[in-house]
């Protein structure tokens, strides 16, 4: 009997964890996964609906299932004299109280880091925090009415394009207030969550935990900054695992490793061919000891671009380890050509 109950729990857990991906096909996916009939799956779906975990929509052939909201929270705060730890303790922690310890720690880290950014950097007057919980995931949005994060970074660093701010954020160790901030908050926070997004001005930054890739999309112009974070309620991830991945394994535990998404240096139909493009990509890279260049979605690069990174910069910084990821055959050949010129 216990075995039957455990199998039923596994089936219902699978439905809850996958229904967002397969809203109209979850019955078939579940039947195939567990080798059971559609009728058997229907019983589990009905139990989840009656238990308030799922919502059923549509007729037989167009029937779809979605996760029902378990709880919602929405608050607006004045930024003047606001303290992120107080907001967490008095309002947010209660909404997370039944989550596993490791998940609550991730939420505490992410929320306090992102709200502190709004308090210290946004130059706004107010911030809105919203939380949506389902049986499977929790999603939070933090929206301020300030100047906009990408616009502020562009101005502070003298960047030629607001989109270049995303590239600098992706590297880490970026702050417009180095006296009070390390510039590590967004880098590490974005890698703790299943989904992490920033929308500001006409630029949209996104990071997916399962794909070490960051990208820019053009978005409708919007004042202020919105940060959206989403996390599975029972992830095995921990804050320590994320910090370990990019930190030195010594007593100092320094932030020494970064991943540079190369395609963020490429705007529109421009090809990555010039030394100027390479130098922009290399900005602040000397702050790290291990640098991984991710060439996802970059079909080819020019000789001067490759030479500036893998010969000129490499020779000038022999203590920095340069690695590559997701290189096409054309990119790989150009990199090897540049490295050959340094020998």
N, C-alpha and C positions, 0 to 999 in steps of 0.2 A: 504493500500500500504506500509505504514511504517512497519507494522508487517511482511509482506512478505519479505521486504528488510532485516529486522533484522534477520529473520530465515535463509535467504541466507548467510548472513555474519557469522552466527553461524556454518552453514554447512561447509563453506570454512575455517573457523578458525579451526574446528575439523580436517579437512583434513590436513592442514598445520602442526598442532601439533602432528598428529599421523602417517603421511606418512613414517617417518623414521623407525617406529616400524613395519608397515605393508606395505612395498613398493609394494608388488605384490597382496595385498588383501585389499587395502584401499577402493576400490569401494564397496565391500561387507560389510566391517565394517561400512562404513558411511551409507549405505542403511539400515542396521539393526539398527543402532543407532537412526536414524531420522524417520524410518518407511516410506521410500520413495523408488522409483524404481531405478534400476541400471542406467536406461536412464537419470533420473533426476540427479543422481550423476555425470554422464558423462558430463553434461552441466557445472556443477561447476568445474570439473577437467579441462575442456577445457578453462574455464575463467581464472583459475589460471595459466595454461600453457601460454595462450596469454598475461597474465599480467606479465610473467617472474618470477613467484614464484615457478613453478614446471617444471621439465624436464620429458618427456615421452620417454621410451625406450622399444624396443621389439615389437613383433607382438601381435595379439589379446589375445591368451591364455597365452603368456609369458610376457605380458605387465607389466612394472614396472614404478613406479613414484619416483622421488627423488627431494629433495629441490634444487632449483637453487641457486648458490652463488649470494648474493646481492652485496657483496664487499669483497675485499681481500687486505691484507696489509702484506708486508714482509720487515723487516729492519735488518741490522746488525750493531752492535755498538762495539766500543772498550771499554773495561771495565775500563781502566785507566781514572780516574777523571770523570767517568759517574755518573750522578745524576738521580735517578729514577723519581723524581717529574718533572724534566725538560722534560724527555722523554714522560711522561704521558701528560703533558700540550702541548707540541709541536707536538707530533705525534699520540698518542693513543686516547686521548680524542675526537679528531675530528672524529675518526671512530665510536665512541659511542654516538655522539651528539644527535641522534634522539631516543635514548632509554629512558625509564622512569627513573626518578631520582633515585629510589631505586636500579635499575639495574646498572646504571652508578656508583653509590657509591660502590656496590659490586665489580665491575670491577676495580675501582680505588684502592680499598683496596687490592684486590688479585694481581693485576699487580705490584703495588709499593712494596708490601711485597716480592713477588717472585723475582723481578728484584734486589731488595736490597740484597736478599740472594746471588744472583750470584755475585754482586759487592763486598760484604764484605767477603764471605765465599768460593767461588769457587776456588780461586787461578788461575783462567783462564785469558785469554787475550781478549776474545771477547764473545758476546752473540747475538743470533739471535731471533727476535720476529716475529711471524706470527699470523695473525688474519683472520679467515674465517667466514663471516656472511651469514646466510640464512634468510628467512622470519620468521623462528621459533627460531633459536638458534644462539649463537655466540660461537666460539671456539678459544682459544688462546694457542700458544705453546711458551715457553721460553727455549732456549737451549744454554748452555754454554759449553766451552771446558776445564773446570777445572778438578780437581782431582776426583770429584764424591761425592755426598752428603753422600751416605751410607758408602763408604770407609772412609771418613773423620770422621764421627760419630764413626765408629768402632774403629778407631785409637785413637780418643780423649777420649773415655770412656773405652778403653781396653776390648771391647766386643769379645767374642769367635767366633762370626760369623757375617759376614756383614749383614745377614738377620735380626739379632737381632736389628739393627738400626731402622728397620721399627716399631718394637714394641715400642721402645723408642719415636719415632716420634709420634706414635699414641696416646701416653699418654699426650703429650704436655709438656710445660715448659722445653724444651730441646734446648740448644744452646751450641756451641763450643766456644762462645765468650760472656760469661755472663756479662762482663763489659759494652758491648755495645748493647746486645740484651736480651730480656726477654724469648725467646724460645716459644712464643705463636703464632708466625706468621703462620706456616704451620698448626697447630692444628685448628685454627679458620678459616683460608682461606679454608682448605679442606672441611669444613662444610658449607661454604656459597654457593658452586657451586653444580650443579646437578651431575657433574662428575669431579673428581680431580685425576690426576695420576702423579706419578714420576717414571721415568725410569733412572737408573744409574748403571753402571757396569753390573752385571748379575742379578739385582734385580728390580722388578716392584712392586710399591706400588699403591694401588687404593682405593678410597673412593667414595661411592655412597650416595648421600644425602638421598635417600629413604630407605636406609638400613644401620643402624649403624654398619657397618662391614668394617674392613680393612683386606687386605690380601696380601700375597706375592706370586708372580709367578716367576719362573725362566725365564729369558729373555736372548737373545743374548748379549754377553758382549759388552758394549758401553762406550767409554770415555765420560767424562763430565756428565752433568745432564740435562734431559728434563722434564719440568713441563708442563702438559696439563690441561687446565681448560675449562669447557663447562657449559653454562647457558642459560636457556630459556629467550628469549627477553622480556617476559612479566610476569616473575615470581612475586609473591606477597612477596617473601622473602626479608628481610632487614638485614643489618649488625647488627642492634640493637637486633633483635630477636635471632640471633645466639650467640651474646655475653651474652644475658640474660640467655640463657639455661645453660651456664656453669659458671656463675658468681654469687657471693654473692649478696643478695638483701639488701645491706646496703650502707652507704655513701662511703665506700672504693671500692665497686664494683670489688672485687678481683676474680681472676680465681681460683675457689675452687672445681670445679666438673670435673671429667674426666671419660672417658669410656675406659676400658682396654680390647682389643680383645684377649681373652685367647689363642686362637689357634695360635697366632703368636709366642708363646713360644714352639710350637710343630714343630719339623723339620722332614720332610719325614714321615716315618712310626713310629717314636718314640711316645710312650704313655706318657702322663703327670702323672708321678708317683713319682718323686723324690723331695726332699726338695730343691735341687739345682735349679731345674726348677722353683719351686715356688718362690725362692728368686730372680731369674732373672726377673720373672714376676712382682715382688713387687718392683723392683728398682725404686726409686724416688716417689713411691706412697705416701710416708709420706708428700709430698709437698701439698697434697690435703686434704680437709675435707670430701668430698663425693666421693666415688669410686664405679663405677658400672662395675662389671666383666661380660663381654659378652661371654657366652659359646657356641655361634653359631658354629656348625660343630665339637663340642667336645662331643663324645659319652659317654666317661667315664673318670674318673680320679682316681689316686691312693690315698691310705689312707694318706701317708706321704705328698703328694702334697696338699691335702685338709687341713690337720692338720696345716701345716706351714702357710697357709693363714688365715684360719677361726678360729684357736685357738691361735697359737703362735703369729702371727702378730696382730690379733685382740686384744689379751690381752695386748700386748705391746703398742698398740695405741688405747686406749679406746675412744679418741675424734674423731676418724675417722669412719665414717659410711660406712660399706661395704654392697653393694647390688649385686644381681645377675640378669642375664637376659638370656633367652633362654637355661635354664638348662634341660637336659634330666632327666628322672626318676632316672637313675643310678648316674648321677652327683649330683642330689638333695639329694639322700640318703647319699652319701659320705660327702657332706657338712654338713648335719644335724648330722651325726655321729661325725664329727669334732667339731661342735658347742656343742654337748652334752658332749664332753670331757672337755669343758671349764667351765661347770657349777659346 
